[in-house]
Amino acid sequence: MTLGLVVTRPRIPTRVRPGHRIGPAPAALAGVLIMVFGHVVSLRDAAGAALLLARPLLGIVALMVMAAAAQRTGVVVLLAERVFAGAARTATRLFLGVFALSFVTAAVLNNDSAILLLTPAVVLLVRRRWPGEPRLVVAFAFAVFLAAGVAPLVLSNPMNMIVASYAGIDFNAYARTMIPVALVGSVVAATVVALLFRRTLAAAPAVRVEESRRQPLRPAQKQLLAVVGAVLLACPFVAYFGGPVGVVAGVGAIAAVAIASRDSRLSPVTVLREGVAWDILLFLALVNILGAGLRNVGLVTSLASLYSHTGLVGIGVGSAIGSAILNNHPMAVLDMLALREVPGATSRDVLAALVGGDIGPRLLPMGSLAGLLWTDLLRRQGVEVPLGRFVLVGLAVLVPTLAISLLLL
């Protein structure tokens, strides 16, 4: 029921907001209430899910705050404009440039923040450069969404922060294994999606953009980039000495809010209220309670039995399918509980589950917060992507990327 509500977003006619659609958080709340009244989950289960999410959620909020500060100062739009600048670039070259920018932004700030920042900016820039070409808008929007595949850093995906914290995998141990997997996977994904949209991109005329239109970075933008860079540089050292990486992100968030508030002349409270997707965080908390309910009815035992016989491939594929249907956050928790029951399970098995959880959500919008944010942002800008189109593009990218990523792992 929750999956159906999130995907279809039915309208609820009200006097205050006629035609208001059900969002992800109310859909998940409905599912949780049914599980509570059906005695599938208890208040103790809810408290356990909240405790498991407490530390990762603080890190997620910090990253969202830094992303909001980057949006306020205009640094991401400026970087996107520089990707679009140049002499007579073709649509294909720009498409790959947007894919690369999205990959880097997701790696640095996390995939949800990359979607929040780049989707509206890229849609605006494509419409400005090729007016009257809705197919190009959709193609470039998919480049933004599909670029955030396997997370190269533990900070690059909120789900990875939760699982790494749960499994005891530190920042450096994760990065050593997953950076090469993420890089190769991104090349595969970029190649496939460029082939899928090759006719649309080839039909777009090349447009000359004068180099003089490039604007220099303002002091606030330079300061914000310095803060983000300092956070990235500090994380490996803090992790090496056993310190809390979340504290580093928190300090960076405080500095970013101060810079953005001074630059935009808004209060820090306004930046926090408008920059953090509180409804999405509520959805994340509620959907983990749904995962606890599935655990209580025996899904963990079934997963453990499957994973003990199928190894890394089965773990990765099972995690990908489960993440697409249920959402990667509760699926990740179920995977961790299942792997605890698998004899001889190692950190490599945990990483296989993360690979599936990172790539699987490309199949359905429900699969990740990034997918939900992406579809919502596009709707606000008048861009509709049919569910069938989403599934077909996602499947074409998912299969080869997942296969090669698991092979590398």
Secondary structure as the mmCIF struct_conf table of DSSP 4:
data_model
#
loop_
_struct_conf.conf_type_id
_struct_conf.id
_struct_conf.beg_label_comp_id
_struct_conf.beg_label_asym_id
_struct_conf.beg_label_seq_id
_struct_conf.end_label_comp_id
_struct_conf.end_label_asym_id
_struct_conf.end_label_seq_id
HELX_RH_AL_P HELX_RH_AL_P1 THR A 2 THR A 8
STRN STRN1 ARG A 11 ILE A 12
BEND BEND1 ARG A 15 ARG A 17
TURN_TY1_P TURN_TY1_P1 PRO A 18 GLY A 19
STRN STRN2 HIS A 20 ARG A 21
HELX_LH_PP_P HELX_LH_PP_P1 ILE A 22 ILE A 22
HELX_RH_AL_P HELX_RH_AL_P2 PRO A 24 PHE A 37
TURN_TY1_P TURN_TY1_P2 GLY A 38 HIS A 39
BEND BEND2 VAL A 40 VAL A 41
HELX_RH_AL_P HELX_RH_AL_P3 LEU A 43 THR A 73
TURN_TY1_P TURN_TY1_P3 GLY A 74 GLY A 74
HELX_RH_AL_P HELX_RH_AL_P4 VAL A 75 PHE A 84
STRN STRN3 GLY A 86 ARG A 89
HELX_RH_AL_P HELX_RH_AL_P5 ALA A 91 LEU A 109
HELX_RH_AL_P HELX_RH_AL_P6 ASN A 111 ARG A 129
BEND BEND3 TRP A 130 TRP A 130
TURN_TY1_P TURN_TY1_P4 PRO A 131 GLY A 132
HELX_RH_AL_P HELX_RH_AL_P7 PRO A 134 ALA A 147
BEND BEND4 VAL A 150 VAL A 150
BEND BEND5 PRO A 152 LEU A 153
HELX_RH_3T_P HELX_RH_3T_P1 VAL A 154 SER A 156
HELX_RH_AL_P HELX_RH_AL_P8 PRO A 158 ALA A 167
TURN_TY1_P TURN_TY1_P5 GLY A 168 GLY A 168
HELX_RH_AL_P HELX_RH_AL_P9 PHE A 171 LEU A 196
TURN_TY1_P TURN_TY1_P6 PHE A 197 PHE A 197
HELX_RH_AL_P HELX_RH_AL_P10 ARG A 198 ALA A 203
BEND BEND6 ALA A 204 ALA A 204
HELX_LH_PP_P HELX_LH_PP_P2 PRO A 205 ALA A 206
STRN STRN4 VAL A 207 VAL A 209
HELX_RH_3T_P HELX_RH_3T_P2 GLU A 211 ARG A 213
HELX_LH_PP_P HELX_LH_PP_P3 ARG A 214 ARG A 218
HELX_RH_AL_P HELX_RH_AL_P11 PRO A 219 TYR A 240
TURN_TY1_P TURN_TY1_P7 PHE A 241 GLY A 242
HELX_RH_AL_P HELX_RH_AL_P12 VAL A 245 SER A 264
TURN_TY1_P TURN_TY1_P8 ARG A 265 ARG A 265
HELX_RH_AL_P HELX_RH_AL_P13 PRO A 268 GLY A 275
BEND BEND7 VAL A 276 VAL A 276
HELX_RH_AL_P HELX_RH_AL_P14 TRP A 278 ASN A 296
TURN_TY1_P TURN_TY1_P9 VAL A 297 GLY A 298
HELX_RH_AL_P HELX_RH_AL_P15 LEU A 299 LEU A 326
HELX_RH_AL_P HELX_RH_AL_P16 ASN A 328 ARG A 340
TURN_TY1_P TURN_TY1_P10 GLU A 341 GLU A 341
BEND BEND8 VAL A 342 VAL A 342
TURN_TY1_P TURN_TY1_P11 PRO A 343 GLY A 344
HELX_RH_AL_P HELX_RH_AL_P17 SER A 347 ILE A 359
HELX_RH_3T_P HELX_RH_3T_P3 GLY A 360 ARG A 362
BEND BEND9 LEU A 363 LEU A 363
HELX_RH_3T_P HELX_RH_3T_P4 PRO A 365 GLY A 367
HELX_RH_AL_P HELX_RH_AL_P18 LEU A 369 ARG A 380
TURN_TY1_P TURN_TY1_P12 GLN A 381 GLY A 382
HELX_RH_AL_P HELX_RH_AL_P19 LEU A 387 LEU A 408
#
